[in-house]
Amino acid sequence: MDSFHTEPVRGLIGNVGAYALPGGEMVRRLIAGELGRVPIQHLTGMQPTDTGLGTVTWEMPITGWLQDRYGIIWGGVYAFFADAVVGTSLHSGLPPGKAVTTSELTLSYIRPATLDAGNLIGRGSTIHLDGEAGLAEAKIEDRHGRLLAHASTRCIVIDLPVPAGTPLLPIPQPIDDPSDPYLRGVPDHVEGDDPQLGDLTPLEVFAKRWTTGELDIGPVARMTGHRGIAMGDGTYEMSWPASSWFSAGVPTMYGGAIAWAMDTAIEGAIFSTLDAGEFNAAMDLQVRYFRPPLLDGSELTVRAEVQHRGHRTRVASAEMLDVAGRRVAMATGSAFVVPGGVEHLLDGGSPHDIHPPVRSHDE
């Protein structure tokens, strides 16, 4: 399945005039559609819907493009979404000529999203903001009011000395053919309905299916453009495109995309340690950011390794490297092992039935 990242990007990049506005006004005008949309919005449909001083609400549609081959929507989707929620809640309190960049993002996963969630709804609020740093949190819910995840962040305040009155970029004419990626129909056949998958270990699946192309990772691989490179016993390596579709309006990668990549690699490494029929349900993620990669079309490398193998829980760490081998970010995450989880999903069972406990003790 081809990736959306081979297509020309849509959305505004480099609309520096927006940073000449007070932060609250910038967010309000973004909600009103007066600043146009940035690439990550065209890719996923995420959109701010309400704001106040130090608060913001975003929504993002849950579509089949976010699913893996088992029909699961992984926690990395929450991380991708949450970074915008917490970041704009802080930005709403900034004066002109300032911006925030993510230093640390932490998520606790409560339950997986499914297609019946309709939209993710993120409600962010500022905890602390001064001239150098800010703290914020967000609750991620579905349209039924169910809590899906909790996020918190530490951001650094940076100077963007844009002269007052700097003009805004014109809003491009909408493109309807083809529609934005998230609006397109997902192929009817989702790989993963092969009953033999329940009899194979993850390592066997990777060796026999992923490397030959016989088994597609699922629609989410087209949304992200990521590609598995190698899987060992407790390790996973993949590539992640430095694609302009991952821009939040600047020429460097949106922090939520980096977090999505980290979660994907961590879950891949944990997945490799499972026995046939077992499944892993993500519990948490913590990402520390070092340098934002330029969106130059290169391939970033993400490597993850399991650090703890408990009977019920597994913990892994990951790092992202740019093409020069420099570390972009590091992360840790954990997952809960679900015996019989693959069979449950292949039989049409709900992912809600395999969500991890909020607290877990190893056996």
FENMO-V625122 format. One record per pair of residues at least 6 apart in sequence whose C-alpha atoms are under 6 Angstrom apart, sorted by the first residue. I is the first residue (numbers start at 1). J is the second residue. D is the distance in Angstrom with one decimal. If there is no record, write none. Layout:
# FENMO-V625122
I | J | D
I | J | D
This chain:
# FENMO-V625122
3 | 222 | 4.0
3 | 225 | 5.1
4 | 222 | 5.8
9 | 245 | 5.6
10 | 39 | 5.5
11 | 37 | 5.4
11 | 38 | 4.4
11 | 39 | 4.5
12 | 38 | 4.9
12 | 249 | 5.9
13 | 249 | 4.3
13 | 250 | 5.3
14 | 249 | 5.9
14 | 250 | 5.4
15 | 169 | 5.6
17 | 166 | 4.8
17 | 167 | 5.3
17 | 168 | 4.7
19 | 97 | 5.5
20 | 96 | 5.0
20 | 97 | 5.4
20 | 162 | 5.4
20 | 164 | 5.4
21 | 96 | 5.0
22 | 95 | 4.8
22 | 96 | 4.4
23 | 91 | 5.3
23 | 92 | 4.4
23 | 93 | 5.8
23 | 94 | 4.8
23 | 95 | 5.8
24 | 92 | 4.0
31 | 48 | 5.5
31 | 49 | 5.7
36 | 171 | 5.2
38 | 248 | 5.6
38 | 249 | 5.2
39 | 245 | 5.0
39 | 247 | 5.6
40 | 245 | 5.8
40 | 246 | 5.5
40 | 247 | 5.9
40 | 248 | 5.9
42 | 180 | 5.6
43 | 181 | 5.4
43 | 182 | 6.0
44 | 182 | 5.2
45 | 60 | 5.8
46 | 59 | 5.6
46 | 60 | 4.1
47 | 58 | 5.5
47 | 59 | 5.5
48 | 57 | 5.7
48 | 58 | 4.0
49 | 57 | 5.6
49 | 58 | 5.5
50 | 56 | 5.6
50 | 57 | 5.1
54 | 89 | 5.1
54 | 90 | 5.9
54 | 92 | 5.6
54 | 93 | 5.5
54 | 125 | 5.6
54 | 126 | 5.0
55 | 89 | 4.7
55 | 124 | 5.5
55 | 125 | 4.4
56 | 89 | 5.1
56 | 123 | 6.0
56 | 124 | 5.3
57 | 122 | 5.5
57 | 123 | 4.6
58 | 121 | 5.8
58 | 122 | 5.1
59 | 120 | 5.4
59 | 121 | 4.6
60 | 119 | 5.3
60 | 120 | 5.0
61 | 119 | 4.2
62 | 115 | 5.9
62 | 118 | 5.5
62 | 119 | 5.3
65 | 219 | 4.8
65 | 220 | 5.2
66 | 73 | 5.8
66 | 220 | 4.6
67 | 73 | 4.7
67 | 219 | 5.9
67 | 220 | 5.3
68 | 218 | 4.3
68 | 220 | 5.6
69 | 190 | 5.9
69 | 191 | 5.0
69 | 192 | 4.7
69 | 217 | 5.6
69 | 218 | 4.2
70 | 192 | 5.3
73 | 113 | 6.0
76 | 260 | 4.1
76 | 263 | 5.1
79 | 256 | 5.7
79 | 259 | 5.8
79 | 260 | 6.0
80 | 256 | 3.8
80 | 257 | 5.4
80 | 260 | 5.6
83 | 256 | 5.0
85 | 124 | 5.4
86 | 124 | 5.3
86 | 136 | 5.6
86 | 137 | 5.9
89 | 124 | 5.7
89 | 125 | 5.6
89 | 126 | 5.9
90 | 126 | 5.7
97 | 160 | 4.7
97 | 161 | 4.9
97 | 162 | 5.6
98 | 158 | 5.8
98 | 159 | 4.8
98 | 160 | 5.3
99 | 157 | 5.7
99 | 158 | 5.4
100 | 155 | 5.9
100 | 156 | 5.4
100 | 157 | 4.5
100 | 158 | 5.9
101 | 155 | 5.4
101 | 156 | 5.4
102 | 155 | 4.4
103 | 154 | 5.6
103 | 155 | 5.0
103 | 288 | 6.0
103 | 289 | 5.2
104 | 153 | 5.5
104 | 154 | 5.2
104 | 287 | 5.6
104 | 288 | 4.6
105 | 152 | 6.0
105 | 153 | 4.5
105 | 286 | 5.8
105 | 287 | 5.2
106 | 151 | 5.6
106 | 152 | 5.3
106 | 285 | 5.7
106 | 286 | 4.3
107 | 150 | 5.6
107 | 151 | 4.4
107 | 284 | 5.5
107 | 285 | 5.2
108 | 149 | 5.6
108 | 150 | 5.3
108 | 284 | 4.4
109 | 149 | 4.5
109 | 283 | 5.0
109 | 284 | 5.5
110 | 148 | 5.0
110 | 149 | 5.1
111 | 148 | 5.0
111 | 355 | 5.2
117 | 142 | 5.0
117 | 143 | 5.7
119 | 142 | 5.9
119 | 143 | 5.9
120 | 141 | 5.9
120 | 142 | 5.0
121 | 140 | 5.6
121 | 141 | 5.1
121 | 142 | 5.8
122 | 139 | 5.7
122 | 140 | 4.5
123 | 138 | 5.3
123 | 139 | 5.4
124 | 137 | 5.7
124 | 138 | 4.1
125 | 136 | 5.7
125 | 137 | 5.7
126 | 136 | 4.3
127 | 135 | 5.3
127 | 136 | 5.0
128 | 134 | 5.3
128 | 135 | 5.0
132 | 156 | 6.0
132 | 157 | 4.9
133 | 155 | 5.6
133 | 156 | 4.4
133 | 157 | 5.1
134 | 154 | 5.8
134 | 155 | 5.2
135 | 153 | 5.7
135 | 154 | 4.8
136 | 152 | 5.7
136 | 153 | 5.5
137 | 151 | 5.5
137 | 152 | 4.1
138 | 150 | 5.9
138 | 151 | 5.1
139 | 150 | 4.8
140 | 148 | 5.5
140 | 149 | 5.1
141 | 147 | 4.5
141 | 148 | 5.2
191 | 216 | 5.9
198 | 277 | 4.7
198 | 342 | 5.7
198 | 343 | 5.7
199 | 276 | 5.5
200 | 276 | 5.0
201 | 275 | 5.4
201 | 276 | 4.1
202 | 272 | 5.3
203 | 272 | 5.7
209 | 215 | 4.8
226 | 239 | 5.5
226 | 240 | 4.6
227 | 238 | 5.5
227 | 239 | 5.3
228 | 238 | 4.3
229 | 237 | 5.5
229 | 238 | 4.8
230 | 236 | 5.8
230 | 237 | 5.2
233 | 272 | 5.8
233 | 273 | 5.8
234 | 269 | 5.1
234 | 272 | 5.5
234 | 273 | 5.3
234 | 305 | 5.6
234 | 306 | 5.1
235 | 269 | 4.6
235 | 304 | 5.6
235 | 305 | 4.5
236 | 268 | 5.8
236 | 269 | 4.7
236 | 303 | 5.9
236 | 304 | 5.3
237 | 302 | 5.8
237 | 303 | 4.5
238 | 302 | 5.4
239 | 299 | 5.9
239 | 300 | 5.5
239 | 301 | 4.7
240 | 299 | 5.7
240 | 300 | 5.0
241 | 299 | 4.7
241 | 300 | 5.9
242 | 295 | 4.8
242 | 297 | 4.9
242 | 298 | 5.3
242 | 299 | 5.9
243 | 295 | 5.3
243 | 297 | 5.1
244 | 295 | 5.3
246 | 253 | 5.6
246 | 254 | 5.8
247 | 253 | 5.5
247 | 254 | 5.4
248 | 254 | 5.5
251 | 295 | 5.8
252 | 292 | 5.7
252 | 293 | 5.5
252 | 294 | 4.4
252 | 295 | 5.3
253 | 292 | 5.9
253 | 293 | 5.7
265 | 304 | 5.6
266 | 304 | 5.4
266 | 316 | 5.8
269 | 304 | 5.8
269 | 305 | 5.8
277 | 340 | 5.1
277 | 342 | 5.0
278 | 338 | 5.6
278 | 339 | 4.5
278 | 340 | 5.2
278 | 341 | 5.3
278 | 342 | 6.0
279 | 337 | 5.9
279 | 338 | 5.0
279 | 341 | 4.8
279 | 342 | 5.8
280 | 335 | 5.8
280 | 336 | 5.5
280 | 337 | 4.7
280 | 338 | 5.8
281 | 335 | 5.2
281 | 336 | 5.1
281 | 356 | 5.8
282 | 335 | 4.1
283 | 334 | 5.5
283 | 335 | 4.9
284 | 333 | 5.3
284 | 334 | 5.6
285 | 332 | 5.9
285 | 333 | 4.3
286 | 331 | 5.4
286 | 332 | 5.4
287 | 330 | 5.8
287 | 331 | 4.3
288 | 329 | 5.6
288 | 330 | 5.4
289 | 329 | 4.5
290 | 328 | 5.3
290 | 329 | 5.4
291 | 328 | 5.0
300 | 321 | 5.9
300 | 322 | 5.0
301 | 320 | 5.7
301 | 321 | 5.2
302 | 319 | 5.7
302 | 320 | 4.4
303 | 318 | 5.5
303 | 319 | 5.6
304 | 317 | 5.5
304 | 318 | 4.0
305 | 316 | 5.4
305 | 317 | 5.6
306 | 315 | 5.8
306 | 316 | 3.9
307 | 315 | 5.6
307 | 316 | 5.1
308 | 314 | 5.5
308 | 315 | 5.0
310 | 362 | 5.9
311 | 363 | 5.6
312 | 336 | 5.8
312 | 337 | 5.1
312 | 362 | 5.5
313 | 335 | 5.7
313 | 336 | 4.6
313 | 337 | 5.8
314 | 334 | 5.5
314 | 335 | 5.5
315 | 333 | 5.8
315 | 334 | 4.3
316 | 332 | 5.7
316 | 333 | 5.6
317 | 331 | 5.6
317 | 332 | 4.3
318 | 330 | 5.7
318 | 331 | 5.2
319 | 329 | 5.7
319 | 330 | 4.4
320 | 327 | 5.8
320 | 328 | 5.3
320 | 329 | 5.4
321 | 327 | 4.5
321 | 328 | 5.5
336 | 356 | 5.8
